[in-house]
Every structure is written in structure tokens, then in C-alpha cells.
Amino acid sequence: MNILILGAAGFIGTNLALGLIEDEENTLTLADERNEYFDRFPIVVSEKSKRIVVKFDNDCPFETLVDNQDIVYHLISTNNPSTSNRDVVNEISDNISLSIRLLEACVKKHVGKVVFISSGGTVYGNGIKCPIKEDTPNNPITTYGIQKLTIEKLLYLYFYMYGLDYRVVRLSNPYGPYQRPSGKLGAITNFIYKALKNESIVVYGDGTVVRDYIYIDDAIRGIIAITKGNSKEKIFNLGSGRGTSINYVLETLERQLNHALKIEYTPGRTVDVKENYLDIGRYESEYGKLNPIALGEGMGKLENFMREYYKL
């Protein structure tokens, strides 16, 4: 399979590439915006993997990128949940414009399938009964969730008009190796990194916010299964299927490190829904039990990785 990953040097893209390269039949094209994003990329350039540095803007040569590709993974976004709603017009228009240009190119170059990593945490909105099923009404409270949901609808449109096959993965909150510890996403990664450096951990709100955390290896295994599958379903929730509060994450980390954490509670953010965890029954009915590892085990794996990777 010839596979293109757009946004390959990010957290999910890096781990997805590691998972896909294990299959000797796959040849990967890894595209991202800056050379330095690939500085510590764990996959070396070879006949099975090549890197392309390209700006994801209106001048992006999508037709060249997708030419001769069997599968295209769409992982690019110009914003994230925590910075949503600051520039509504551009946050939505930039992402939608890019995605339309990408889909037009995929149709023209006869791409076999587009896999879009959407957001199980933001497309549904607030005040929804958990666990959340895929057919739950969508009322996002952030531009991030709106643009993700709009891209999902565009994928259906291009499937309806041109037969372009696609899958949508509504991913919960992944954590694990190669997630930037000082980034805008990834509470668990940030907490562990701060704790190992004996720095203060900032918590928005009172710590009772509930999220669905999934270790990245389990997430990648699920994404690849969805990609390979021929289910009539196009949209899949993917997470642990369990809700965990921020306070419980912190308590688990304290037990794991066997020392008290420095925690700074600050006012909550309007972009954060109170509770969100996913029903993964559709995935498991199609591809079998996911059996994600427990939170404590995943946090232990990430701690060990960080100690070695960052020399902590």
C-alpha cells in the first residue's frame, strides 16, 4: 500500500507511521510543515519511507502529494481545542478550505480511501449523556469541533458525489510517547513531564472534568483496523470507553511517583465540556474487543519513556 500521512511529524502521525511501517507491504510518504518537526522522528528515510516538507496552505500541491496514493490520512489542523473561538472566521475557513482542496485532489488522482482523524472530545458538545454513541446529536461549543464536524460532512459529500471512500475516527484523548509535553494538548503527558521535573501542574477548574484517555498504541491499533476494514459504517468512536476525572489522573500519578505533586488550580475554561467519554460498541462489534491498557499501566509506560527520552 502507498500511504500518505498529512501531519506526519505530530504526535498521532509519528505513532501512526511507526505502526504502519511494521507492515512490509506499506510504503509511506510523511508530510509536515517544517524540517525541525522531523528532527527526532523515529523512522529513518528509506525506500519504504520518505519525508516531504510542505506548507499546508492554499498553495499546497495536494495533487502532487496524493498522486499514486492508496490511502491518505488527514491529520492536519490549524487550531486545537484550547485555543478555539479566538478567531472564528479564520479557524473555520482555513481548515475547511484546505480540506476541500485535499478532497478535490483525492478525487482527481483516484485515491482509494481517506482516513480523517476527527475529535470524539469536541464534536458532540456539552451536557450529553455518557458514554456517547456516534449517532448522538452534534452541538460543538468550539470552532475546533465545528471544523472537525464540517470536514466529516464534506467527506460524506465527496463520497456521495464521486464515490471517494473514507473513514472518520472520532478519537478521544490519546497520550503516550512523542506527544509534546509543553503543547496545548495532552493533559496526562503534561502532568507526568511537570511532575518528573518537580514543576507546578496547572489544572483548569476544580479537577472534576471527566475525559476518555487512551494510550497511543491502542489508538493506533484501532485506527489501522478501521482503515483496513470494509464496514458499511463510516464513522467510529475510538477511546477507552471509560471516563476518568483530572483529579483521578493526578492521584494515580502521585501513587506512581510516590510523592506529592505541586498542583495549581485555576479558573475553568469555557471551551471545556464537563464530561466526555465514548461508547466504542460500534468499533468492537466490527473489529473485536479493543481491550485498551489500564490508565496506570499507560502512565507507567509514558513515565519510563520520558525518563529516557528527556533524560529526566
PAZAPA-4460 file (N, C-alpha, C; in steps of 0.05 Angstrom, whole numbers, plus 32768, in hexadecimal, padded with zeros to 4 digits):
% residues 312
    n_x    n_y    n_z   ca_x   ca_y   ca_z    c_x    c_y    c_z   seq   type   mol
   8011   7FE8   8000   8000   8000   8000   8011   8019   8000     1      M     A
   800B   802C   7FEF   8017   8046   7FF0   8006   8058   8002     2      N     A
   8012   8062   8017   8003   8071   802C   8010   808C   8030     3      I     A
   7FFF   80A1   8030   8007   80BC   8036   7FFC   80C4   8051     4      L     A
   800D   80CF   8062   8004   80DA   807C   8009   80F8   807B     5      I     A
   7FF4   8107   807C   7FF6   8124   807D   7FF5   812D   809A     6      L     A
   800B   8139   80A4   800E   813F   80C0   801D   8128   80CD     7      G     A
   8031   811D   80BF   803E   8104   80C7   8051   8108   80DF     8      A     A
   805B   8120   80E4   806F   8124   80F9   8062   812B   8113     9      A     A
   8048   812D   8114   803A   8132   812E   8038   8119   813E    10      G     A
   802C   811B   8155   8029   8105   8168   801C   80EC   815C    11      F     A
   8004   80F0   8152   7FF5   80DA   8146   8003   80D0   812C    12      I     A
   800B   80E3   811C   8018   80DC   8103   8031   80CC   8107    13      G     A
   8042   80D3   811A   805A   80C4   8120   8054   80A8   8128    14      T     A
   8042   80A4   813A   803B   8089   8144   802C   8079   812E    15      N     A
   801C   8087   811E   800F   8079   8108   8024   806F   80F4    16      L     A
   8038   807F   80EE   804D   8077   80DC   805C   805E   80E7    17      A     A
   8061   805F   8101   806F   8048   810D   805E   802E   810B    18      L     A
   8044   8031   810E   8032   801A   810B   8031   8010   80EF    19      G     A
   802F   8022   80DB   802B   801A   80BF   8045   800F   80B3    20      L     A
   805C   8018   80BC   8075   800F   80B1   807B   7FF2   80B8    21      I     A
   806E   7FE8   80CC   8071   7FCC   80D4   8068   7FB9   80BE    22      E     A
   8055   7FC2   80AE   804C   7FB2   8097   805E   7FB6   8080    23      D     A
   806C   7FA1   8078   8080   7FA3   8062   8074   7FAB   8047    24      E     A
   8059   7FA8   8045   804C   7FAF   802C   8047   7FCD   8029    25      E     A
   804B   7FDB   803F   8045   7FF8   803E   805D   8009   8037    26      N     A
   8058   801D   8026   806B   8032   8020   805F   804D   8028    27      T     A
   806E   805B   8039   8063   8073   8046   806F   808C   803A    28      L     A
   805D   80A0   8036   8066   80BB   8030   805D   80CC   8048    29      T     A
   8070   80D8   8056   806C   80E6   806F   806E   8104   806A    30      L     A
   8058   8112   806C   8058   812F   8065   8052   8140   807E    31      A     A
   8062   8155   8081   805D   8168   8096   806A   8183   808F    32      D     A
   8065   8197   809F   806B   81B3   8097   8087   81BC   809B    33      E     A
   8096   81B0   80AD   80B1   81B9   80B3   80C5   81A3   80B6    34      R     A
   80DD   81A7   80AD   80F2   8194   80B0   80F7   818D   80CD    35      N     A
   80F6   81A1   80DE   80FD   819C   80FA   80E8   818A   8108    36      E     A
   80D0   8189   80FD   80BC   8176   8108   80C6   8159   8106    37      Y     A
   80D7   8154   80F2   80E1   8139   80EE   80FC   8134   80FC    38      F     A
   8106   8148   810B   8121   8146   8116   8125   812D   8127    39      D     A
   8112   8125   8136   8114   810D   8147   8100   80F8   813F    40      R     A
   80F9   80F8   8126   80E6   80E5   811B   80F2   80C9   811C    41      F     A
   80E4   80B5   8127   80F0   809B   812B   80F3   8089   8113    42      P     A
   80E7   8091   80FC   80EA   8081   80E4   80FD   808E   80D1    43      I     A
   8112   8080   80C8   8126   808B   80B6   811B   808A   809A    44      V     A
   8126   809C   8089   811F   809C   806D   812A   8083   805F    45      V     A
   8119   8076   8050   8121   805D   8042   8110   8059   802A    46      S     A
   8114   8043   801C   8103   803D   8005   80E6   8038   800D    47      E     A
   80E1   8034   8027   80C6   802F   8031   80BA   8048   803D    48      K     A
   80C9   805D   8041   80BE   8075   804D   80CE   808E   8043    49      S     A
   80BF   80A2   803B   80CC   80BB   8033   80BE   80D2   8040    50      K     A
   80CC   80E8   8044   80C1   8100   8051   80BE   8117   803D    51      R     A
   80A9   8126   8041   80A4   813D   8030   809D   8154   8043    52      I     A
   80AB   816A   8040   80A5   8183   804F   8095   8195   803D    53      V     A
   807D   819B   8045   806B   81AB   8035   8058   81BB   8047    54      V     A
   8053   81D3   803E   8041   81E5   804D   8024   81DE   8047    55      K     A
   8014   81D9   805C   7FF8   81D2   8058   7FE8   81EC   8057    56      F     A
   7FE7   81F8   803F   7FD8   8210   803A   7FCB   820E   801F    57      D     A
   7FC0   8224   8016   7FB1   8223   7FFC   7FC3   821E   7FE4    58      N     A
   7FDD   8220   7FE7   7FEF   821A   7FD2   7FFB   81FD   7FD4    59      D     A
   7FF2   81EE   7FE7   7FFC   81D3   7FEB   7FF6   81C2   7FD2    60      C     A
   800B   81B4   7FC8   8007   81A4   7FAF   7FFA   8188   7FB6    61      P     A
   7FE1   8189   7FBD   7FD4   8170   7FC6   7FD4   815B   7FB0    62      F     A
   7FD0   8164   7F97   7FCF   8150   7F81   7FE9   8140   7F7F    63      E     A
   7FFF   814E   7F83   8019   8141   7F82   801C   812E   7F9A    64      T     A
   8013   8137   7FB1   8016   8127   7FC9   8006   810D   7FC8    65      L     A
   7FEE   810F   7FBE   7FDC   80F7   7FBF   7FDF   80E5   7FA7    66      V     A
   7FEF   80EE   7F93   7FF2   80DE   7F7B   7FFD   80C2   7F81    67      D     A
   7FEF   80AE   7F77   7FF8   8092   7F7B   7FF6   8088   7F97    68      N     A
   7FE5   8095   7FA8   7FE1   808C   7FC3   7FC8   807B   7FC6    69      Q     A
   7FCA   8065   7FD4   7FB3   8054   7FD9   7FA2   805F   7FF0    70      D     A
   7FB0   8068   8005   7FA3   8072   801D   7FAF   808D   8024    71      I     A
   7F9E   80A0   802C   7FA8   80BA   8035   7F9C   80BE   8051    72      V     A
   7FAE   80C3   8065   7FA6   80CA   8080   7FA6   80E9   8083    73      Y     A
   7F90   80F4   808A   7F8C   8111   808E   7F8E   8116   80AC    74      H     A
   7FA6   8121   80B4   7FAA   8127   80D0   7FB0   8145   80D5    75      L     A
   7FAC   8155   80C1   7FB5   8171   80C3   7F9E   8182   80CE    76      I     A
   7FA6   8196   80DF   7F93   81A9   80EA   7FA3   81C2   80F2    77      S     A
   7F97   81D9   80ED   7FA5   81F2   80F4   7F9F   81FC   8110    78      T     A
   7F8D   81EE   811E   7F87   81F6   813A   7F83   81DE   814B    79      N     A
   7F7E   81E2   8165   7F79   81CC   8177   7F64   81D5   818B    80      N     A
   7F59   81C2   819B   7F42   81C9   81AC   7F48   81E0   81BF    81      P     A
   7F60   81E1   81CB   7F65   81F5   81E0   7F68   8211   81D4    82      S     A
   7F6E   8213   81BA   7F70   822E   81AE   7F59   8235   819C    83      T     A
   7F44   8225   819D   7F2C   822A   818C   7F1E   8243   8194    84      S     A
   7F0E   824D   8181   7EFC   8263   8185   7F09   827E   8187    85      N     A
   7F23   8280   8182   7F31   829A   8183   7F2F   82A9   8169    86      R     A
   7F2D   8299   8153   7F2C   82A5   8138   7F1A   8294   8127    87      D     A
   7F00   8296   812C   7EEC   8283   8122   7EEE   8281   8103    88      V     A
   7EEF   8297   80F6   7EEF   8297   80D8   7F06   8287   80CD    89      V     A
   7F1E   828E   80D6   7F36   8281   80CB   7F3A   8264   80D4    90      N     A
   7F33   825F   80ED   7F35   8244   80F8   7F25   8230   80E8    91      E     A
   7F0D   8238   80E0   7EFC   8227   80D1   7F03   8227   80B3    92      I     A
   7F05   823F   80A8   7F09   8241   808B   7F24   8235   8082    93      S     A
   7F39   8238   8091   7F53   822D   808A   7F52   820F   8088    94      D     A
   7F47   8202   809C   7F46   81E5   809C   7F33   81DA   8088    95      N     A
   7F1C   81E7   8084   7F09   81DD   8070   7F14   81E0   8054    96      I     A
   7F20   81F7   804E   7F2B   81FC   8034   7F40   81E7   802D    97      S     A
   7F52   81E2   8040   7F67   81CE   803C   7F5C   81B2   8036    98      L     A
   7F48   81AB   8045   7F3C   8190   8043   7F2D   818D   8028    99      S     A
   7F20   81A2   801F   7F13   81A0   8005   7F28   819C   7FEE   100      I     A
   7F3D   81AC   7FF0   7F53   81A9   7FDC   7F5F   818D   7FDD   101      R     A
   7F62   8182   7FF4   7F6C   8167   7FF7   7F59   8152   7FEA   102      L     A
   7F40   8155   7FF0   7F2C   8141   7FE6   7F2A   8144   7FC7   103      L     A
   7F2B   815C   7FBD   7F2A   8160   7FA0   7F42   8151   7F93   104      E     A
   7F59   8154   7F9F   7F71   8146   7F95   7F6E   8128   7F97   105      A     A
   7F63   811E   7FAD   7F60   8101   7FB0   7F4D   80F5   7F9B   106      C     A
   7F38   8104   7F95   7F26   80FB   7F7F   7F34   80FB   7F65   107      V     A
   7F42   8110   7F5E   7F50   8112   7F45   7F65   80FD   7F41   108      K     A
   7F73   80F6   7F57   7F89   80E2   7F55   7F80   80C6   7F5D   109      K     A
   7F66   80C2   7F61   7F5B   80A7   7F66   7F67   809A   7F7F   110      H     A
   7F68   80A9   7F94   7F71   809E   7FAE   7F5D   8089   7FB7   111      V     A
   7F67   8073   7FC2   7F55   805D   7FCB   7F44   8064   7FE3   112      G     A
   7F50   8070   7FF7   7F42   8076   8010   7F4F   808D   801F   113      K     A
   7F3E   809E   802A   7F47   80B4   803C   7F3F   80AD   8058   114      V     A
   7F52   80AE   806B   7F4C   80A9   8087   7F51   80C4   8096   115      V     A
   7F3B   80CD   80A2   7F3C   80E7   80B1   7F3B   80E2   80CE   116      F     A
   7F4F   80ED   80DD   7F4F   80EB   80FA   7F40   8103   8105   117      I     A
   7F27   80FE   810C   7F16   8112   8117   7F19   8113   8136   118      S     A
   7F06   811E   8143   7F08   8123   8160   7EF0   8118   816F   119      S     A
   7EF4   8103   817E   7EDE   80F9   818F   7ED9   810A   81A7   120      G     A
   7EEB   811C   81AC   7EE9   812D   81C4   7EDB   8148   81BE   121      G     A
   7ED8   8150   81A5   7ECE   816B   81A0   7EB6   816C   818C   122      T     A
   7EB2   8157   817C   7E9C   8159   8168   7E80   8156   8175   123      V     A
   7E7F   814B   818D   7E65   8145   8199   7E5A   815D   81A9   124      Y     A
   7E6B   816B   81B7   7E62   8182   81C6   7E5E   817C   81E4   125      G     A
   7E4E   818D   81F1   7E4B   818D   820E   7E31   8180   8216   126      N     A
   7E30   8177   8230   7E17   816E   823B   7E0B   8155   822F   127      G     A
   7E1D   8143   8225   7E14   812B   8217   7E18   8113   8229   128      I     A
   7E05   8101   8229   7E07   80E8   823A   7E1D   80D7   822F   129      K     A
   7E2E   80CE   8242   7E45   80BD   823B   7E3F   80A0   8244   130      C     A
   7E4B   808C   8236   7E5D   808E   8220   7E4F   8097   8206   131      P     A
   7E5D   80A5   81F5   7E51   80B2   81DE   7E53   80A0   81C5   132      I     A
   7E3C   809B   81B8   7E3B   808C   81A0   7E3F   809E   8187   133      K     A
   7E46   8091   8171   7E4C   80A0   8158   7E33   80AF   814E   134      E     A
   7E1B   80A5   8154   7E03   80B3   8149   7DF8   80C8   815C   135      D     A
   7E07   80CF   8171   7DFF   80E4   8183   7DFF   80FF   8174   136      T     A
   7DEB   8110   8179   7DEB   812A   816C   7E05   813A   8170   137      P     A
   7E0D   8148   815C   7E26   8157   815D   7E21   8175   8161   138      N     A
   7E2B   8180   8177   7E28   819D   817C   7E43   81A7   8188   139      N     A
   7E58   81A9   8178   7E72   81B1   8182   7E71   81CD   818E   140      P     A
   7E82   81D1   81A3   7E83   81EB   81B0   7E9E   81F9   81A9   141      I     A
   7EAD   81ED   8196   7EC6   81FA   818E   7EC8   81F9   816F   142      T     A
   7ED8   820C   8165   7EDD   820B   8148   7EEC   81F2   8140   143      T     A
   7EFC   81E8   8152   7F0B   81CF   814D   7EF7   81B8   8147   144      Y     A
   7EE3   81B5   8158   7ECF   81A1   8154   7EBE   81A6   813B   145      G     A
   7EB8   81BF   8136   7EA8   81C6   811E   7EB7   81BF   8104   146      I     A
   7ED1   81C5   8103   7EE0   81C0   80EA   7EE4   81A2   80E7   147      Q     A
   7EE7   8193   80FD   7EE9   8176   80FB   7ED0   816A   80F0   148      K     A
   7EB9   8173   80FB   7E9F   8168   80F2   7E9A   8170   80D5   149      L     A
   7EA1   8188   80CD   7E9D   8191   80B2   7EAD   8180   809E   150      T     A
   7EC6   817A   80A5   7ED6   8169   8094   7ECA   814D   8092   151      I     A
   7EBE   8143   80A8   7EB0   8129   80A6   7E9A   812B   8091   152      E     A
   7E8B   8140   8092   7E75   8143   807F   7E7F   8146   8062   153      K     A
   7E95   8154   805E   7EA1   8156   8044   7EAA   813B   8039   154      L     A
   7EB5   812A   804B   7EBD   810F   8042   7EA4   8100   8038   155      L     A
   7E8E   8102   8046   7E76   80F5   803D   7E6D   8100   8022   156      Y     A
   7E6F   811A   801F   7E67   8127   8006   7E78   811C   7FEE   157      L     A
   7E92   811A   7FF2   7EA3   8111   7FDC   7EA0   80F3   7FD7   158      Y     A
   7E98   80E4   7FEC   7E90   80C8   7FE8   7E77   80C7   7FD8   159      F     A
   7E63   80D7   7FDF   7E49   80D7   7FD1   7E4C   80E0   7FB4   160      Y     A
   7E5C   80F5   7FAF   7E5F   80FF   7F94   7E72   80EF   7F82   161      M     A
   7E88   80E6   7F8E   7E9D   80DA   7F7E   7EA5   80BD   7F86   162      Y     A
   7E99   80B3   7F9B   7EA0   8098   7FA4   7EBB   8096   7FB2   163      G     A
   7EC5   80AD   7FBC   7EDF   80AD   7FCB   7EDB   80A0   7FE6   164      L     A
   7EE7   8089   7FEA   7EE4   807A   8002   7EF2   8088   8019   165      D     A
   7EE7   8085   8031   7EF3   8094   8048   7EEB   8086   8062   166      Y     A
   7EFA   808C   8077   7EF3   8085   8092   7EF9   809C   80A4   167      R     A
   7EE8   80A0   80B8   7EEC   80B5   80CC   7EF1   80A7   80E7   168      V     A
   7F07   80AF   80F4   7F0D   80A4   810F   7F09   80BB   8123   169      V     A
   7EF4   80B9   8133   7EF0   80CC   8148   7F00   80C3   8161   170      R     A
   7F18   80CD   8162   7F2B   80C5   8176   7F27   80D4   8190   171      L     A
   7F2A   80C6   81A6   7F27   80D4   81C0   7F40   80E3   81C7   172      S     A
   7F4C   80DE   81DE   7F64   80EC   81E7   7F7C   80D9   81E8   173      N     A
   7F8B   80D7   81D3   7FA2   80C5   81D3   7FBA   80D1   81E3   174      P     A
   7FCA   80C0   81EE   7FE2   80C9   81FC   7FF8   80B4   81F7   175      Y     A
   8011   80BC   81F9   8026   80A9   81F6   803F   80B6   81EA   176      G     A
   8052   80A5   81E2   806C   80AF   81D7   8069   80C1   81BF   177      P     A
   807B   80D5   81BE   807D   80E8   81A8   8067   80FE   81A9   178      Y     A
   8057   80FE   81BE   8045   8115   81C1   8054   812B   81CE   179      Q     A
   8052   8143   81C4   8062   815A   81CE   8058   8161   81EA   180      R     A
   8069   815F   81FF   8061   8163   821A   8059   817F   8221   181      P     A
   8063   8192   8211   805C   81AE   8216   8048   81B9   8202   182      S     A
   803B   81A7   81F4   8028   81AF   81DF   800D   81B7   81EB   183      G     A
   7FFA   81BE   81D9   7FDF   81C6   81E1   7FCD   81AE   81E6   184      K     A
   7FD5   8197   81DD   7FC5   817F   81E0   7FD4   816B   81F2   185      L     A
   7FC5   8159   8200   7FD2   8144   820E   7FD6   8149   822B   186      G     A
   7FC1   8148   823B   7FC3   814D   8258   7FD5   8139   8265   187      A     A
   7FD1   811F   8260   7FE1   810A   826D   7FFF   810E   8267   188      I     A
   8006   8112   824E   8021   8116   8247   802D   812E   8255   189      T     A
   801E   8144   8255   8028   815C   8262   802B   8158   8280   190      N     A
   8018   814A   828D   801A   8145   82AA   8033   8135   82B1   191      F     A
   8037   811F   82A2   804E   810E   82A8   8068   811D   82A5   192      I     A
   806A   812C   828F   8083   813B   8289   8088   8150   82A0   193      Y     A
   8073   815E   82A7   8076   8172   82BC   807E   8165   82D7   194      K     A
   8071   814F   82DD   8077   8141   82F6   8093   8137   82F7   195      A     A
   809D   812C   82E1   80B9   8122   82E0   80CD   8138   82E3   196      L     A
   80C5   8150   82DB   80D7   8168   82DE   80D2   8177   82F8   197      K     A
   80C0   816C   8308   80B8   8179   8321   80AE   8195   831D   198      N     A
   809F   8199   8308   8093   81B3   8302   8075   81B3   8308   199      E     A
   8069   81CA   830A   804C   81CD   8310   803C   81C3   82F8   200      S     A
   8026   81B5   82FF   8013   81AB   82EB   7FFB   81BE   82EC   201      I     A
   7FF4   81C9   82D5   7FDD   81DB   82D4   7FC4   81CB   82CC   202      V     A
   7FAF   81CE   82DC   7F96   81C0   82D7   7F80   81D6   82D3   203      V     A
   7F72   81D4   82BD   7F5C   81E7   82B7   7F43   81DD   82C4   204      Y     A
   7F38   81ED   82D6   7F20   81E4   82E5   7F28   81D6   82FE   205      G     A
   7F15   81C6   8309   7F19   81B8   8323   7F22   819B   8320   206      D     A
   7F28   8193   8307   7F33   8178   8303   7F1D   8163   8300   207      G     A
   7F04   816B   82FF   7EEE   8157   82FD   7EE7   8152   82E0   208      T     A
   7EF3   8161   82CD   7EED   815C   82B1   7EF5   813F   82AA   209      V     A
   7EE3   8132   829B   7EE7   8115   8294   7EED   8112   8277   210      V     A
   7F01   8102   8271   7F09   80FD   8255   7F0E   80DF   8251   211      R     A
   7F11   80D8   8238   7F16   80BD   822F   7F33   80BB   8225   212      D     A
   7F44   80AF   8235   7F61   80AE   822E   7F68   8092   8223   213      Y     A
   7F76   8092   820C   7F7F   8079   8200   7F9C   807B   81F9   214      I     A
   7FAB   8065   8200   7FC7   8064   81FB   7FCB   8063   81DC   215      Y     A
   7FDF   8070   81D3   7FE2   8074   81B6   7FE5   805A   81A6   216      I     A
   7FF2   8046   81B2   7FF4   802C   81A4   7FD9   8020   819E   217      D     A
   7FC7   8022   81B2   7FAC   8018   81AE   7F9D   8028   8199   218      D     A
   7FA1   8042   8199   7F94   8054   8186   7F9D   804D   8169   219      A     A
   7FB7   8049   8166   7FC2   8043   814B   7FB8   8028   8141   220      I     A
   7FB7   8015   8153   7FAD   7FFA   814C   7F90   7FFD   8142   221      R     A
   7F80   800D   8150   7F65   8011   8147   7F63   8020   812D   222      G     A
   7F73   8035   8129   7F72   8044   8110   7F79   8032   80F8   223      I     A
   7F8D   8022   80FB   7F96   8010   80E5   7F80   7FFB   80DF   224      I     A
   7F73   7FF1   80F4   7F5D   7FDE   80F0   7F46   7FEB   80E0   225      A     A
   7F3F   8003   80E8   7F2A   8011   80DA   7F31   8017   80BD   226      I     A
   7F4A   801E   80B8   7F54   8023   809D   7F52   800B   808C   227      T     A
   7F5A   7FF4   8096   7F5A   7FDB   8087   7F3E   7FD0   8083   228      K     A
   7F2C   7FD6   8094   7F12   7FCB   8093   7F01   7FD4   807C   229      G     A
   7EEC   7FC4   8076   7EDA   7FCA   8060   7EBD   7FCD   806B   230      N     A
   7EBB   7FD6   8083   7EA1   7FDA   8090   7E90   7FEE   8080   231      S     A
   7E76   7FEA   8081   7E64   7FFE   8074   7E63   8017   8085   232      K     A
   7E6C   8015   809E   7E6D   802D   80AF   7E85   803E   80A8   233      E     A
   7E82   8058   80A8   7E97   806A   80A0   7EA3   8079   80B9   234      K     A
   7E94   807A   80CE   7E9D   808A   80E5   7E9F   8078   80FE   235      I     A
   7EB6   807A   810B   7EBB   8069   8123   7EC6   807A   813A   236      F     A
   7EB9   8077   8152   7EC6   8080   816A   7EDE   806E   8170   237      N     A
   7EF3   807A   817B   7F0A   806A   8184   7F15   8076   819D   238      L     A
   7F13   8067   81B3   7F1E   8070   81CC   7F1F   8058   81DF   239      G     A
   7F22   805D   81F8   7F23   8047   820C   7F07   803E   8213   240      S     A
   7EF3   8050   820F   7ED8   8049   8217   7ED3   804F   8234   241      G     A
   7EE7   805B   8242   7EE4   8061   825E   7EE9   807E   8264   242      R     A
   7EDB   8089   8277   7EDE   80A5   827F   7EF0   80A7   8297   243      G     A
   7F03   80BA   8296   7F16   80BE   82AC   7F19   80DB   82B2   244      T     A
   7F17   80E3   82CB   7F1A   80FF   82D2   7F37   8107   82D3   245      S     A
   7F3C   8121   82D0   7F57   812C   82D2   7F62   8126   82EE   246      I     A
   7F51   8128   8303   7F5B   8123   831E   7F64   8106   8321   247      N     A
   7F56   80F3   8314   7F5E   80D7   8316   7F79   80D3   8307   248      Y     A
   7F7C   80E1   82F1   7F96   80DF   82E3   7FAD   80E8   82F5   249      V     A
   7FA8   80FE   8303   7FBD   8109   8315   7FC2   80F6   832C   250      L     A
   7FAD   80EB   8337   7FB0   80D8   834D   7FC0   80BF   8344   251      E     A
   7FBA   80B6   832C   7FC9   809F   8321   7FE6   80A6   831E   252      T     A
   7FEC   80BE   8314   8007   80C6   8310   8016   80C8   832B   253      L     A
   8009   80D3   833F   8016   80D5   835A   801D   80B9   8364   254      E     A
   800B   80A6   8361   8011   808B   836A   8028   807F   835A   255      R     A
   8028   8084   8341   803C   8079   832F   8058   8084   8336   256      Q     A
   805A   809E   833C   8074   80AB   8342   807A   80AA   8360   257      L     A
   8066   80A4   8370   8069   80A2   838D   8073   80BC   8399   258      N     A
   8068   80D2   838F   806D   80EC   839C   8057   8100   8394   259      H     A
   8052   8114   83A5   803D   8127   83A0   8044   8139   8388   260      A     A
   802F   8140   8379   8033   8151   8362   802E   816F   8369   261      L     A
   803A   8180   835B   8035   819D   835D   801E   81A4   834A   262      K     A
   8007   81A9   8354   7FEF   81AD   8343   7FE5   81C9   8347   263      I     A
   7FE0   81D7   8331   7FD5   81F2   8331   7FBA   81F2   8323   264      E     A
   7FA5   81F5   8332   7F8A   81F6   8326   7F84   8213   831D   265      Y     A
   7F7B   8215   8305   7F74   8230   82F9   7F57   822F   82EF   266      T     A
   7F4B   8245   82E9   7F2F   8245   82DF   7F2C   8234   82C6   267      P     A
   7F14   8227   82C5   7F0E   8216   82AE   7F0C   8226   8294   268      G     A
   7F0C   8218   827D   7F0B   8224   8263   7EF0   821F   8256   269      R     A
   7EE5   8232   8248   7ECB   822F   823B   7ECC   821A   8224   270      T     A
   7EE4   8214   821A   7EE6   8201   8204   7EE6   81E4   820D   271      V     A
   7EE6   81E0   8227   7EE8   81C5   8232   7ECC   81BB   8239   272      D     A
   7EC3   81A4   822D   7EAB   8197   8235   7EB0   818A   8250   273      V     A
   7E9A   8186   8260   7E9D   817C   827B   7EA4   815E   827B   274      K     A
   7E96   814F   826A   7E9A   8132   826A   7E9A   8127   824E   275      E     A
   7EAC   8116   8247   7EAD   810A   822C   7EBC   80F0   822D   276      N     A
   7EAD   80DB   8228   7EBA   80C1   8222   7EA9   80B1   820E   277      Y     A
   7EB5   80A0   81FF   7EA9   8095   81E7   7E9F   8079   81EA   278      L     A
   7E89   8073   81DC   7E80   8058   81D8   7E8F   804C   81C0   279      D     A
   7E9E   8037   81C4   7EAE   802B   81AE   7EA2   8011   81A4   280      I     A
   7E88   800E   81A9   7E7A   7FF6   81A2   7E7A   7FF1   8184   281      G     A
   7E77   8006   8174   7E77   8002   8157   7E92   7FF7   814D   282      R     A
   7EA7   8003   8158   7EC2   7FF8   8150   7EC5   7FDB   8158   283      Y     A
   7EBD   7FD4   8170   7EC2   7FB9   817A   7EAF   7FA5   816C   284      E     A
   7E98   7FAD   8163   7E87   7F9B   8155   7E92   7F94   8139   285      S     A
   7EA2   7FA7   812E   7EAE   7FA2   8114   7EC9   7F95   8115   286      E     A
   7ED9   7F9C   8129   7EF6   7F94   8129   7EFE   7F85   8142   287      Y     A
   7EEC   7F7F   8154   7EF2   7F70   816C   7EFA   7F83   8183   288      G     A
   7EFD   7F77   819B   7F03   7F86   81B2   7F1D   7F96   81AF   289      K     A
   7F1D   7FAF   81B7   7F35   7FBF   81B6   7F47   7FB9   81CD   290      L     A
   7F3C   7FB4   81E4   7F4B   7FAD   81FC   7F62   7FC1   8201   291      N     A
   7F5D   7FDA   8203   7F72   7FEE   8208   7F7F   7FEA   8223   292      P     A
   7F99   7FF0   8225   7FA6   7FED   823F   7F9B   8000   8253   293      I     A
   7F9E   7FF9   826D   7F94   800A   8282   7FA4   8024   8284   294      A     A
   7F97   8038   8290   7FA4   8052   8291   7FBF   8051   82A0   295      L     A
   7FC0   8044   82B6   7FD9   8043   82C5   7FEF   8036   82B6   296      G     A
   7FE9   8021   82A7   7FFE   8013   8297   8007   8026   8280   297      E     A
   7FF5   8034   8274   7FFC   8046   825E   800D   805D   8268   298      G     A
   8006   8068   8280   8015   807E   828B   8031   8074   8293   299      M     A
   8033   805B   829C   804D   8050   82A3   805F   804E   828A   300      G     A
   8053   8045   8274   8062   8043   825B   806C   805E   8252   301      K     A
   805B   8072   8254   8062   808D   824C   8077   8099   825E   302      L     A
   8075   8094   8278   808A   809D   828B   80A5   8092   8283   303      E     A
   80A6   8077   827E   80C0   806B   8277   80CB   8076   825D   304      N     A
   80B9   807B   8249   80C2   8087   8230   80CE   80A3   8235   305      F     A
   80C0   80B3   8245   80C9   80CF   824A   80E4   80CF   8259   306      M     A
   80E7   80BE   826C   8100   80BD   827B   8118   80B8   8268   307      R     A
   8114   80A7   8255   812A   80A0   8242   812C   80B5   822C   308      E     A
   8115   80BD   8221   8115   80CF   8209   811F   80EB   8211   309      Y     A
   8116   80F5   8228   811D   8110   8230   8133   8111   8246   310      Y     A
   813D   80F9   824C   8153   80F7   8260   814B   8103   827A   311      K     A
   8133   80FC   8284   8129   8107   829D   8130   80F5   82B5   312      L     A
***
